[in-house]
Amino acid sequence: MKYNLQYLYRWCLDMLYNTVPSPQVAAAVLCVVVAVAGLPAPQSSSSTEWPIIPYDFGYEVSDAETNNYQNRAEIKLPNGDVFGSYSLLRPDNVIMTVTYNVTGDDGFRYSIVKTDLDTPAS
């Protein structure tokens, strides 16, 4: 949609001098009209289909000196489903593991498991 800036300017001036009660309000209206007139025309609503690019990656950090232990792995399948997890050793000596997936129309789903290393296994 194209705007005729000259028409908008004249309309704005007419509104300012004939209907607006104060110069401050007139200036505000003028600014809004000029800003709206300068906006780009709306784009079509069709979206570009991007191809699904499968991938997988992972890493692990194991640093005893700084007590930094963590890992992560993720995979994207040719159908677009994503599966992954990451774990880390927190300062309170708890390993926190987050497992997640994005499949079909289900959206992002996750679960968190915490393992306290100070508590004996039963």
Secondary structure, DSSP 8 states (H G I E B T S, - for coil): ----HHHHHHHHHHHHHHT-SSHHHHHHHHHHHHHHHTS-----S---------EEEEEEEEETTTTEEEEEEEEE-TTS-EEEEEEEE-TTSEEEEEEEEE-TTS-EEEEEEEEETTS---
